[in-house]
Amino acid sequence: MIKVNNNFQLLPVSYLFSEVGRKVAAFRSENPDREVIRMDIGDVTRPLFPSVISAMHEAVDELGSAERFHGYGPEQGYAFLRDAIAEFDYYQRGLVNIEAADIFVSDGAKSDIGNLGDIYSRECKVAVMNPAYPVYVDDSVIDGRAGIPENGLWSNLIYLDCDPENNFLPSLPVEKADVIFLCFPNNPTGEAIKHDELKKWVEYAHANGSLIIFDSAYEAFVRQPGVVRSIYEIEGADEVAIEIRSFSKTAGFTGLRCGYTVVPRNLKGVYSDGAEVALNTLWNRRQTTKFNGASYVAQKGASAVYTPEGREDVKRATDYYLGNASIIRKALTEIGFKAFGGENSPYVWATSGTGEDSWKVFGDLLQNYGFSTTPGSGFGSKGEGYIRLTGFNSRENTERAMERLIKEKFQ
Ligand SMILES: Cc1ncc(COP(=O)(O)O)c(C=O)c1O
């Protein structure tokens, strides 16, 4: 038999959200007459924008016509989309260092997060926020960079603890970190970062020769002034950071699939023989070898997000989800939970403060109020005792779920 990658033996049996889905399905089959409102998974619920739909219709018609047909496209993404991203997400926001040549379009952020592991050394010491989006840790395990599990932590990872004491903004690591995954606005805590705080990380990366992988999948939810949307707002970040973005939460592309990663040409790495190389060159080589480009139809749809109409729709959709998050945060606070996030992010992070573990709180809320949450412990040891709720629902469902909670409490 073929020898397989032993690292899979180390991973938890199932991915966090599959486990939540399994438990919700089991509850539904045991309680067929009870309605469960999903407040757990970070999946959008509103349909694609009309501008996106009509751009895609047109793209499909092109593919159906002998004269206008497109086959393989550029692995890096079509110029029409890379140019629009450079113009609207960077240049017009004063981030003039980022150009189309730095931008690589993909089928979404999750694949890029994992695939980036191909371009940095196996020996790199990886730092992750605790709690964190589980993909950073699980990818590090699969690639053999995480070590072995010991009391809920991986022996080779550096953990950047986030809790109410530090406002969910981790301290710089004491031990030298080579690759640092930062995510702001954060999944799961929903907290965002201001310029002065992020500047410390960029300075750290310069001083230590580290690479920051900045996941800003939720940048479109930022509302407060002074809060970072792109790491390139910090001077010198284009020499130390890769930024990951997605149309998933911004424009409802979770099913359609399109995202992009910025690998600035100024960002350099070094081979073990001392030769320098631009990470942009490596990522380009990686993508042209292992990826054949995102779908033409999806890229046409994504380019419509940058039309005046599309940009208004992004604002409207993200405002809507933020409105839900605010309802959730208010209701949880009313019943005595401590709730965080939800102001520049669709996520609310909450704890009952009773010391009960996350799966117990998850089970109680499901049983007593008929809505599902994501247990915080699934995001790391520092998530124990917390649950994550999402604003990605209809206003009606959000209000109904939260009313159940409040009514019950004060009856
Ligand atoms: C922090 C973060 N990064 C990346 C992703 C994945 O996004 P995509 O749908 O583009 O793969 C998610 C999805 O939930 C996320 O929460």
The ligand as a MOL file (V3000), in Angstrom:
LIG
                    3D

  0  0  0     0  0            999 V3000
M  V30 BEGIN CTAB
M  V30 COUNTS 16 16 0 0 0
M  V30 BEGIN ATOM
M  V30 1 C -10.4520 34.6020 8.3290 0
M  V30 2 C -10.8900 33.8860 7.1110 0
M  V30 3 N -10.0420 33.7490 6.0910 0
M  V30 4 C -10.3890 33.0930 4.9870 0
M  V30 5 C -11.6270 32.5200 4.8480 0
M  V30 6 C -11.9550 31.7480 3.6100 0
M  V30 7 O -12.5260 32.5290 2.6410 0
M  V30 8 P -12.8380 31.9840 1.1820 0
M  V30 9 O -14.3060 31.7760 1.1080 0
M  V30 10 O -12.3760 33.0790 0.2760 0
M  V30 11 O -12.0670 30.7350 0.9620 0
M  V30 12 C -12.5480 32.6350 5.8690 0
M  V30 13 C -13.8770 32.0170 5.7320 0
M  V30 14 O -14.6660 31.9060 6.6040 0
M  V30 15 C -12.1700 33.3260 7.0290 0
M  V30 16 O -13.0020 33.4570 8.0620 0
M  V30 END ATOM
M  V30 BEGIN BOND
M  V30 1 1 1 2
M  V30 2 1 2 3
M  V30 3 2 2 15
M  V30 4 2 3 4
M  V30 5 1 4 5
M  V30 6 1 5 6
M  V30 7 2 5 12
M  V30 8 1 6 7
M  V30 9 1 7 8
M  V30 10 2 8 9
M  V30 11 1 8 10
M  V30 12 1 8 11
M  V30 13 1 12 13
M  V30 14 1 12 15
M  V30 15 2 13 14
M  V30 16 1 15 16
M  V30 END BOND
M  V30 END CTAB
M  END
